[in-house]
Amino acid sequence: MKLSKASILLIGSAVVFSSGAFAGDANKGKLRLQNKTIVDGKPLNPGHYTVEWTGTGPTVQVTLLQGKRVVATFSAHITEQPTPDHEDAYGSAPQPDGSSRLTAIYFSGKRTALELEQYEASQQPSMSNSR
């Protein structure tokens, strides 16, 4: 009898801890910048980045990493898209000096998007995807 209770407790705790590990991936995604892009006032070179965010409300704190190095932190608004995105993508807006500024991040397989700023209707951000 003691063995079965111990087994149930062990299996139950394993399920609880493994579901916590899967939940941690819910606030993570990938970003591949195709062009030099301004993020949080810093120019970032094209390449692969990891996006992580914390917070429970509509505004979250985003950390952008290249490898294990933090390259930018900024606030963003979580938005829900009508359908899941088919691939990782991002939005950018051209700046007067010819550079591009990151405006949104879209994640493959998720309806969640991160919007960095609201833009006037006259300023339409461009979309890029990472293929």
Buried (B, 14 or more C-beta within 10 A) or exposed (E): EEEEEEEEEEEEEEEEEEEEEEEEEEBEBBBBBBEEBBBBEEEBEEEEBBBBBEEEEEEBEBBBBBEEEEBBBBBBBBEEEEEEBEEBBBBBBEEEEEBBBBBBBBBBEBEBBBBBBEBEEEEEBEEBBBE
